[in-house]
């Protein structure tokens, strides 16, 4: 987790001035000294560059790399943070800061920096594989597999990490989980609930990101009137598949049985937002909402607890739980949505950065297209397609690439 590279590929063009050529030469000497293991000379050179050009982020990056190389992680972090104060989009800095904190056994401070890295570059394989390894070390298998699988989606050509090892790990555990799940289904159909429960639990233990396994576990618990346990498993279903309206409704019923009315209200509302088609179930959900609303109006303190929980989860970097509670608060207090919408958006981007980055990349391509900078437009559109081939933006990007090619042929 401590792989660093110099920033030569990210060097910004120097503004022509009397000393620009001198700084460029110094920078090359600093890189050469670093590559040759002469770290003290590299530090001296990069410090000299900073003295002459204090707004040159690449010098701070490489100074941080040099200090980390000699075991001074805290000094390295301070220089990388200085680079970010000049340019907040430097993915390398976020990755390196995360790596440095991890080397200091400070996973809690490492995680948010890697998360920021992938909100800027969702295909950054170093950040993805590090997130997977860190969550695995914390015992959070769900997030560990989530980021390992994202790494596998983008890391096929990556030479820095053991791709085959991670691929084998993920494939083997998913196969084992599928076998247990299939055994659970057989027991479940024969009403052998204890055996089904054991098989499903083994499936979740092996690979916790199959929604159907959690769904069936919740069903068994609900049938046994173990509503608290049913909620635990069905919550995982929604986490893995936010479009499952029926499970939202079932969660609403379970929360009502436990007299957790604010949660029941939120789940019924989520159900109605997902399920647009009118039915007996939707009508019943609306009736339950109206009844619960009267109760909540008499107990506003219950609603405020959701905001407190959201802030506590956010503080402890439990991002999904924080998002869940901020959304619950917004559902319960729609007049407060504008005050917390930025936080909800921020958390959505942390948890699913791909959509945001694809939109931004596609729009950048469109800007280049309008300016008739077709090569730059094609580059942006191709990146869009690489990030997520099966996506509305990727499909539109392919069409735009064909348009770019057409205009380029005409101009020849």
MIVEXNU-920011 format. One record per residue (C-alpha): residue number from 0; residue in one letter; y, z, x. Coordinates in steps of 0.001 Angstrom, whole numbers, plus 500000, padded with zeros to 6 digits. Layout:
! MIVEXNU-920011
R | NUM | a | Y | Z | X $
...
//
This chain:
! MIVEXNU-920011
R | 0 | x | 500000 | 500000 | 500000 $
R | 1 | x | 502325 | 499797 | 502962 $
R | 2 | x | 502672 | 496094 | 503479 $
R | 3 | x | 506176 | 495068 | 504421 $
R | 4 | x | 507736 | 491799 | 505401 $
R | 5 | x | 511114 | 491006 | 506832 $
R | 6 | x | 513658 | 489396 | 504551 $
R | 7 | x | 514188 | 486150 | 506428 $
R | 8 | x | 513020 | 484147 | 503421 $
R | 9 | x | 515731 | 485808 | 501333 $
R | 10 | x | 518643 | 485383 | 503733 $
R | 11 | x | 521810 | 484459 | 501893 $
R | 12 | x | 523962 | 481694 | 503412 $
R | 13 | x | 526619 | 483231 | 505582 $
R | 14 | x | 530247 | 482514 | 504781 $
R | 15 | x | 531735 | 480461 | 507561 $
R | 16 | x | 534000 | 482602 | 509738 $
R | 17 | x | 534620 | 483334 | 513370 $
R | 18 | x | 531753 | 485757 | 513685 $
R | 19 | x | 529288 | 484245 | 511178 $
R | 20 | x | 527383 | 482316 | 513837 $
R | 21 | x | 527326 | 485440 | 516025 $
R | 22 | x | 525859 | 487519 | 513187 $
R | 23 | x | 523273 | 484841 | 512463 $
R | 24 | x | 522193 | 484848 | 516097 $
R | 25 | x | 522064 | 488647 | 516145 $
R | 26 | x | 519951 | 488636 | 512984 $
R | 27 | x | 517438 | 486257 | 514556 $
R | 28 | x | 517272 | 488483 | 517657 $
R | 29 | x | 516713 | 491531 | 515454 $
R | 30 | x | 513833 | 489819 | 513646 $
R | 31 | x | 512355 | 488694 | 516961 $
R | 32 | x | 512578 | 492226 | 518403 $
R | 33 | x | 510905 | 493652 | 515288 $
R | 34 | x | 508117 | 491063 | 515410 $
R | 35 | x | 507534 | 491808 | 519108 $
R | 36 | x | 507270 | 495550 | 518472 $
R | 37 | x | 510598 | 496457 | 520102 $
R | 38 | x | 511701 | 498565 | 517143 $
R | 39 | x | 514468 | 500509 | 518910 $
R | 40 | x | 516202 | 497270 | 519918 $
R | 41 | x | 515769 | 495879 | 516393 $
R | 42 | x | 517382 | 499009 | 514936 $
R | 43 | x | 520287 | 498737 | 517364 $
R | 44 | x | 520839 | 495054 | 516504 $
R | 45 | x | 520665 | 495498 | 512715 $
R | 46 | x | 523035 | 498474 | 512946 $
R | 47 | x | 525435 | 496317 | 514954 $
R | 48 | x | 525288 | 493642 | 512234 $
R | 49 | x | 526063 | 496223 | 509545 $
R | 50 | x | 529063 | 497451 | 511533 $
R | 51 | x | 530413 | 493897 | 511593 $
R | 52 | x | 529321 | 492850 | 508086 $
R | 53 | x | 528687 | 495902 | 505877 $
R | 54 | x | 527941 | 493768 | 502793 $
R | 55 | x | 524958 | 491953 | 504357 $
R | 56 | x | 521920 | 493291 | 502403 $
R | 57 | x | 519275 | 491613 | 504599 $
R | 58 | x | 520410 | 493711 | 507561 $
R | 59 | x | 519877 | 496902 | 505538 $
R | 60 | x | 516459 | 495675 | 504382 $
R | 61 | x | 515265 | 495031 | 507912 $
R | 62 | x | 516809 | 498245 | 509181 $
R | 63 | x | 514781 | 500032 | 506505 $
R | 64 | x | 511656 | 498149 | 507585 $
R | 65 | x | 512249 | 499203 | 511184 $
R | 66 | x | 512721 | 502879 | 510342 $
R | 67 | x | 509602 | 502841 | 508178 $
R | 68 | x | 507697 | 501285 | 511064 $
R | 69 | x | 508452 | 504327 | 513236 $
R | 70 | x | 507498 | 506777 | 510481 $
R | 71 | x | 510964 | 507633 | 509166 $
R | 72 | x | 510304 | 506892 | 505506 $
R | 73 | x | 513303 | 508768 | 504106 $
R | 74 | x | 515710 | 506912 | 506395 $
R | 75 | x | 514045 | 503654 | 505383 $
R | 76 | x | 514486 | 504476 | 501701 $
R | 77 | x | 518191 | 505178 | 502174 $
R | 78 | x | 518763 | 501770 | 503807 $
R | 79 | x | 516792 | 499918 | 501132 $
R | 80 | x | 518827 | 501703 | 498471 $
R | 81 | x | 521993 | 500635 | 500275 $
R | 82 | x | 520804 | 497022 | 500101 $
R | 83 | x | 520250 | 497456 | 496359 $
R | 84 | x | 523785 | 498769 | 495947 $
R | 85 | x | 524929 | 495359 | 497218 $
R | 86 | x | 522372 | 493279 | 495294 $
R | 87 | x | 520378 | 495023 | 492554 $
R | 88 | x | 517957 | 492080 | 492180 $
R | 89 | x | 516269 | 492485 | 495574 $
R | 90 | x | 512634 | 492855 | 494516 $
R | 91 | x | 511534 | 493510 | 498113 $
R | 92 | x | 513571 | 496720 | 498172 $
R | 93 | x | 512039 | 498123 | 494993 $
R | 94 | x | 508541 | 497347 | 496260 $
R | 95 | x | 509234 | 498866 | 499675 $
R | 96 | x | 510851 | 502001 | 498248 $
R | 97 | x | 507816 | 502471 | 496015 $
R | 98 | x | 505516 | 502014 | 498998 $
R | 99 | x | 507511 | 504511 | 501051 $
R | 100 | x | 507429 | 507164 | 498317 $
R | 101 | x | 503693 | 506579 | 497946 $
R | 102 | x | 503248 | 507102 | 501699 $
R | 103 | x | 504988 | 510466 | 501212 $
R | 104 | x | 502452 | 511352 | 498458 $
R | 105 | x | 505220 | 511059 | 495879 $
R | 106 | x | 503592 | 508855 | 493244 $
R | 107 | x | 506028 | 509914 | 490521 $
R | 108 | x | 508971 | 508387 | 492396 $
R | 109 | x | 506945 | 505389 | 493564 $
R | 110 | x | 505976 | 504262 | 490057 $
R | 111 | x | 509443 | 503554 | 488592 $
R | 112 | x | 510423 | 501429 | 491598 $
R | 113 | x | 507334 | 499247 | 491230 $
R | 114 | x | 508028 | 499020 | 487507 $
R | 115 | x | 511564 | 497785 | 488199 $
R | 116 | x | 510143 | 495250 | 490659 $
R | 117 | x | 507976 | 493648 | 487973 $
R | 118 | x | 510793 | 493657 | 485411 $
R | 119 | x | 512547 | 491288 | 487837 $
R | 120 | x | 509440 | 489459 | 489084 $
R | 121 | x | 506397 | 489998 | 486795 $
R | 122 | x | 504258 | 487989 | 489208 $
R | 123 | x | 504964 | 490196 | 492233 $
R | 124 | x | 501390 | 490841 | 493309 $
R | 125 | x | 502206 | 493714 | 495672 $
R | 126 | x | 503909 | 495730 | 492929 $
R | 127 | x | 501158 | 494921 | 490413 $
R | 128 | x | 498244 | 495912 | 492625 $
R | 129 | x | 500087 | 499044 | 493759 $
R | 130 | x | 500728 | 500058 | 490150 $
R | 131 | x | 497035 | 499592 | 489426 $
R | 132 | x | 495987 | 501703 | 492399 $
R | 133 | x | 498555 | 504428 | 491682 $
R | 134 | x | 497586 | 504777 | 488030 $
R | 135 | x | 493929 | 504831 | 489036 $
R | 136 | x | 494678 | 507688 | 491426 $
R | 137 | x | 496446 | 509534 | 488591 $
R | 138 | x | 493382 | 509080 | 486382 $
R | 139 | x | 495180 | 506751 | 483963 $
R | 140 | x | 492459 | 504127 | 483705 $
R | 141 | x | 494137 | 502241 | 480873 $
R | 142 | x | 497262 | 501471 | 482896 $
R | 143 | x | 495215 | 500969 | 486060 $
R | 144 | x | 493209 | 498149 | 484471 $
R | 145 | x | 496310 | 496760 | 482773 $
R | 146 | x | 498046 | 496172 | 486105 $
R | 147 | x | 494898 | 495152 | 487966 $
R | 148 | x | 494352 | 492429 | 485366 $
R | 149 | x | 497964 | 491292 | 485617 $
R | 150 | x | 497484 | 491142 | 489386 $
R | 151 | x | 494380 | 488993 | 488904 $
R | 152 | x | 496368 | 486626 | 486677 $
R | 153 | x | 498948 | 486032 | 489407 $
R | 154 | x | 497160 | 486842 | 492650 $
R | 155 | x | 494568 | 484097 | 493034 $
R | 156 | x | 496420 | 482609 | 496016 $
R | 157 | x | 497534 | 485985 | 497347 $
R | 158 | x | 496207 | 486638 | 500851 $
R | 159 | x | 497614 | 490166 | 501194 $
R | 160 | x | 495121 | 492015 | 499027 $
R | 161 | x | 491404 | 492013 | 498425 $
R | 162 | x | 491428 | 489821 | 495321 $
R | 163 | x | 487651 | 489469 | 495137 $
R | 164 | x | 487134 | 493236 | 495355 $
R | 165 | x | 489478 | 493909 | 492441 $
R | 166 | x | 488062 | 491004 | 490441 $
R | 167 | x | 484536 | 492368 | 490914 $
R | 168 | x | 485634 | 495866 | 489930 $
R | 169 | x | 487312 | 494674 | 486726 $
R | 170 | x | 484511 | 492255 | 485792 $
R | 171 | x | 481730 | 494795 | 486344 $
R | 172 | x | 483440 | 497561 | 484383 $
R | 173 | x | 484250 | 495230 | 481477 $
R | 174 | x | 480637 | 494054 | 481375 $
R | 175 | x | 479402 | 497650 | 481340 $
R | 176 | x | 481876 | 498549 | 478596 $
R | 177 | x | 480780 | 495559 | 476512 $
R | 178 | x | 477127 | 496599 | 476802 $
R | 179 | x | 477904 | 500131 | 475612 $
R | 180 | x | 480087 | 498754 | 472803 $
R | 181 | x | 477307 | 496460 | 471574 $
R | 182 | x | 474867 | 499382 | 471626 $
R | 183 | x | 477393 | 501411 | 469642 $
R | 184 | x | 477648 | 498656 | 467035 $
R | 185 | x | 473863 | 498675 | 466548 $
R | 186 | x | 473781 | 502456 | 466076 $
R | 187 | x | 476860 | 502334 | 463850 $
R | 188 | x | 475263 | 499794 | 461482 $
R | 189 | x | 472232 | 502087 | 461135 $
R | 190 | x | 474504 | 505077 | 460387 $
R | 191 | x | 473373 | 506794 | 463596 $
R | 192 | x | 476867 | 508134 | 464169 $
R | 193 | x | 476179 | 510531 | 467031 $
R | 194 | x | 474468 | 507842 | 469080 $
R | 195 | x | 477185 | 505338 | 468163 $
R | 196 | x | 479854 | 507841 | 469167 $
R | 197 | x | 478210 | 508430 | 472545 $
R | 198 | x | 477919 | 504679 | 473213 $
R | 199 | x | 481553 | 504025 | 472254 $
R | 200 | x | 482755 | 506895 | 474443 $
R | 201 | x | 480824 | 505504 | 477392 $
R | 202 | x | 482412 | 502121 | 476713 $
R | 203 | x | 485909 | 503647 | 476743 $
R | 204 | x | 485099 | 505581 | 479896 $
R | 205 | x | 484119 | 502364 | 481670 $
R | 206 | x | 486963 | 500211 | 480356 $
R | 207 | x | 489548 | 501792 | 478042 $
R | 208 | x | 491405 | 498649 | 476935 $
R | 209 | x | 489142 | 497252 | 474196 $
R | 210 | x | 490968 | 497903 | 470877 $
R | 211 | x | 487793 | 497544 | 468780 $
R | 212 | x | 486087 | 500401 | 470621 $
R | 213 | x | 488944 | 502781 | 469809 $
R | 214 | x | 489030 | 501436 | 466253 $
R | 215 | x | 485360 | 502266 | 465689 $
R | 216 | x | 485723 | 505689 | 467308 $
R | 217 | x | 488602 | 506404 | 464932 $
R | 218 | x | 486532 | 505236 | 461973 $
R | 219 | x | 483681 | 507607 | 462851 $
R | 220 | x | 486066 | 510536 | 463331 $
R | 221 | x | 487877 | 509820 | 460065 $
R | 222 | x | 484586 | 509676 | 458159 $
R | 223 | x | 483731 | 513079 | 459643 $
R | 224 | x | 487187 | 514347 | 458530 $
R | 225 | x | 488201 | 514838 | 462159 $
R | 226 | x | 491661 | 513444 | 461487 $
R | 227 | x | 493271 | 514607 | 464710 $
R | 228 | x | 490640 | 512769 | 466738 $
R | 229 | x | 490886 | 509707 | 464505 $
R | 230 | x | 494626 | 509589 | 465193 $
R | 231 | x | 494032 | 509800 | 468941 $
R | 232 | x | 491778 | 506758 | 468928 $
R | 233 | x | 493746 | 504711 | 466412 $
R | 234 | x | 496920 | 505337 | 468405 $
R | 235 | x | 495212 | 503565 | 471313 $
R | 236 | x | 494451 | 500633 | 469010 $
R | 237 | x | 498161 | 500214 | 468227 $
R | 238 | x | 499047 | 500618 | 471881 $
R | 239 | x | 496698 | 497764 | 472778 $
R | 240 | x | 497398 | 495659 | 469675 $
R | 241 | x | 500800 | 496403 | 468079 $
R | 242 | x | 500162 | 493793 | 465366 $
R | 243 | x | 497285 | 495728 | 463747 $
R | 244 | x | 498949 | 496673 | 460473 $
R | 245 | x | 495824 | 498106 | 458835 $
R | 246 | x | 495425 | 500665 | 461605 $
R | 247 | x | 499080 | 501653 | 461154 $
R | 248 | x | 498347 | 502311 | 457491 $
R | 249 | x | 495228 | 504330 | 458352 $
R | 250 | x | 497283 | 506373 | 460795 $
R | 251 | x | 499787 | 507054 | 458018 $
R | 252 | x | 497010 | 508373 | 455763 $
R | 253 | x | 495606 | 510557 | 458565 $
R | 254 | x | 499005 | 512023 | 459437 $
R | 255 | x | 499549 | 512858 | 455767 $
R | 256 | x | 496249 | 514714 | 455653 $
R | 257 | x | 497455 | 516798 | 458616 $
R | 258 | x | 500847 | 517287 | 456888 $
R | 259 | x | 502668 | 515530 | 459722 $
R | 260 | x | 504930 | 513770 | 457289 $
R | 261 | x | 507480 | 512256 | 459648 $
R | 262 | x | 504710 | 510463 | 461549 $
R | 263 | x | 503103 | 509375 | 458277 $
R | 264 | x | 506444 | 507928 | 457157 $
R | 265 | x | 506835 | 506001 | 460428 $
R | 266 | x | 503315 | 504607 | 460297 $
R | 267 | x | 503690 | 503427 | 456707 $
R | 268 | x | 506981 | 501762 | 457658 $
R | 269 | x | 505360 | 500070 | 460657 $
R | 270 | x | 502561 | 498893 | 458385 $
R | 271 | x | 505029 | 497324 | 455938 $
R | 272 | x | 506969 | 495671 | 458771 $
R | 273 | x | 503763 | 494023 | 460010 $
R | 274 | x | 502134 | 493242 | 456658 $
R | 275 | x | 504477 | 491054 | 454635 $
R | 276 | x | 501957 | 490104 | 451927 $
R | 277 | x | 502154 | 492222 | 448770 $
R | 278 | x | 498987 | 494096 | 447784 $
R | 279 | x | 497844 | 497308 | 446150 $
R | 280 | x | 497855 | 498928 | 449598 $
R | 281 | x | 501453 | 497924 | 450343 $
R | 282 | x | 502578 | 499204 | 446929 $
R | 283 | x | 500831 | 502531 | 447574 $
R | 284 | x | 502443 | 502725 | 451017 $
R | 285 | x | 505889 | 502236 | 449458 $
R | 286 | x | 505185 | 505027 | 446964 $
R | 287 | x | 504098 | 507347 | 449775 $
R | 288 | x | 507244 | 506491 | 451739 $
R | 289 | x | 509509 | 507392 | 448815 $
R | 290 | x | 507742 | 510699 | 448284 $
R | 291 | x | 507774 | 511637 | 451981 $
R | 292 | x | 511434 | 510648 | 452302 $
R | 293 | x | 512427 | 513302 | 449768 $
R | 294 | x | 510618 | 515915 | 451831 $
R | 295 | x | 512189 | 514778 | 455114 $
R | 296 | x | 515682 | 514839 | 453610 $
R | 297 | x | 515184 | 518570 | 453073 $
R | 298 | x | 513922 | 519075 | 456649 $
R | 299 | x | 516165 | 517101 | 459048 $
R | 300 | x | 515037 | 519264 | 461970 $
R | 301 | x | 511662 | 517503 | 461859 $
R | 302 | x | 513327 | 514151 | 462484 $
R | 303 | x | 515284 | 515425 | 465485 $
R | 304 | x | 512047 | 516493 | 467177 $
R | 305 | x | 511167 | 512826 | 467661 $
R | 306 | x | 514291 | 512264 | 469733 $
R | 307 | x | 513570 | 515349 | 471845 $
R | 308 | x | 510015 | 514153 | 472456 $
R | 309 | x | 511238 | 510668 | 473373 $
R | 310 | x | 513630 | 512056 | 475964 $
R | 311 | x | 510939 | 514330 | 477393 $
R | 312 | x | 508438 | 511492 | 477674 $
R | 313 | x | 511060 | 509295 | 479316 $
R | 314 | x | 511889 | 512032 | 481798 $
R | 315 | x | 508186 | 512322 | 482702 $
R | 316 | x | 507879 | 508516 | 482962 $
R | 317 | x | 505445 | 508238 | 480077 $
R | 318 | x | 507047 | 504995 | 479038 $
R | 319 | x | 504842 | 503939 | 476142 $
R | 320 | x | 504995 | 507363 | 474486 $
R | 321 | x | 508776 | 507414 | 475022 $
R | 322 | x | 509134 | 503993 | 473397 $
R | 323 | x | 506953 | 505109 | 470501 $
R | 324 | x | 509103 | 508155 | 469783 $
R | 325 | x | 512427 | 506324 | 470192 $
R | 326 | x | 511156 | 503764 | 467684 $
R | 327 | x | 510008 | 506546 | 465352 $
R | 328 | x | 513448 | 508135 | 465531 $
R | 329 | x | 515086 | 504779 | 464794 $
R | 330 | x | 512769 | 504313 | 461792 $
R | 331 | x | 513611 | 507773 | 460481 $
R | 332 | x | 517335 | 507451 | 461265 $
R | 333 | x | 518176 | 503736 | 460971 $
R | 334 | x | 521895 | 504525 | 461169 $
R | 335 | x | 521254 | 505725 | 464760 $
R | 336 | x | 519484 | 502544 | 465905 $
R | 337 | x | 522530 | 501116 | 467687 $
R | 338 | x | 522816 | 504281 | 469788 $
R | 339 | x | 519252 | 503986 | 471112 $
R | 340 | x | 518540 | 500267 | 470909 $
R | 341 | x | 519384 | 499853 | 474603 $
R | 342 | x | 516761 | 502470 | 475504 $
R | 343 | x | 514141 | 500806 | 473309 $
R | 344 | x | 514914 | 497439 | 474922 $
R | 345 | x | 514740 | 498950 | 478408 $
R | 346 | x | 511321 | 500474 | 477722 $
R | 347 | x | 509988 | 497260 | 476196 $
R | 348 | x | 511073 | 495395 | 479331 $
R | 349 | x | 509347 | 497965 | 481548 $
R | 350 | x | 506113 | 497780 | 479564 $
R | 351 | x | 506150 | 494028 | 478998 $
R | 352 | x | 508570 | 492381 | 481443 $
R | 353 | x | 506995 | 488944 | 481234 $
R | 354 | x | 508651 | 487919 | 477968 $
R | 355 | x | 512135 | 488839 | 479192 $
R | 356 | x | 511750 | 487088 | 482541 $
R | 357 | x | 510257 | 483956 | 480974 $
R | 358 | x | 513195 | 483742 | 478568 $
R | 359 | x | 515685 | 484176 | 481413 $
R | 360 | x | 513873 | 481629 | 483592 $
R | 361 | x | 513713 | 479078 | 480785 $
R | 362 | x | 517409 | 479556 | 480005 $
R | 363 | x | 518243 | 479135 | 483701 $
R | 364 | x | 516340 | 475840 | 483631 $
R | 365 | x | 518363 | 474761 | 480604 $
R | 366 | x | 521609 | 475572 | 482419 $
R | 367 | x | 520575 | 473445 | 485389 $
R | 368 | x | 519511 | 470692 | 482982 $
R | 369 | x | 522926 | 470678 | 481289 $
R | 370 | x | 524550 | 470475 | 484731 $
R | 371 | x | 522216 | 467565 | 485578 $
R | 372 | x | 520740 | 469553 | 488477 $
R | 373 | x | 517295 | 468289 | 487596 $
R | 374 | x | 515372 | 469440 | 490678 $
R | 375 | x | 516574 | 473027 | 490172 $
R | 376 | x | 515794 | 472748 | 486463 $
R | 377 | x | 512250 | 471567 | 487195 $
R | 378 | x | 511778 | 474453 | 489641 $
R | 379 | x | 512804 | 476966 | 486944 $
R | 380 | x | 510623 | 475327 | 484288 $
R | 381 | x | 507615 | 475279 | 486632 $
R | 382 | x | 508055 | 478978 | 487349 $
R | 383 | x | 508116 | 479550 | 483602 $
R | 384 | x | 504781 | 477763 | 483273 $
R | 385 | x | 503247 | 479678 | 486188 $
R | 386 | x | 504224 | 483063 | 484791 $
R | 387 | x | 502360 | 482547 | 481513 $
R | 388 | x | 500845 | 479112 | 480803 $
R | 389 | x | 499969 | 479921 | 477172 $
R | 390 | x | 503400 | 480771 | 475844 $
R | 391 | x | 506082 | 479152 | 473693 $
R | 392 | x | 508477 | 479056 | 476653 $
R | 393 | x | 505846 | 477441 | 478876 $
R | 394 | x | 505197 | 474736 | 476294 $
R | 395 | x | 508914 | 474053 | 475923 $
R | 396 | x | 509300 | 474067 | 479715 $
R | 397 | x | 506664 | 471348 | 480067 $
R | 398 | x | 508579 | 469150 | 477610 $
R | 399 | x | 511812 | 469754 | 479530 $
R | 400 | x | 510148 | 468801 | 482826 $
R | 401 | x | 509229 | 465436 | 481313 $
R | 402 | x | 512841 | 464997 | 480203 $
R | 403 | x | 514081 | 465848 | 483701 $
R | 404 | x | 511716 | 463297 | 485225 $
R | 405 | x | 512955 | 460672 | 482769 $
R | 406 | x | 516608 | 461245 | 483714 $
R | 407 | x | 515778 | 461296 | 487426 $
R | 408 | x | 514028 | 457917 | 487155 $
R | 409 | x | 517040 | 456419 | 485385 $
R | 410 | x | 519402 | 457618 | 488106 $
R | 411 | x | 517382 | 455981 | 490889 $
//
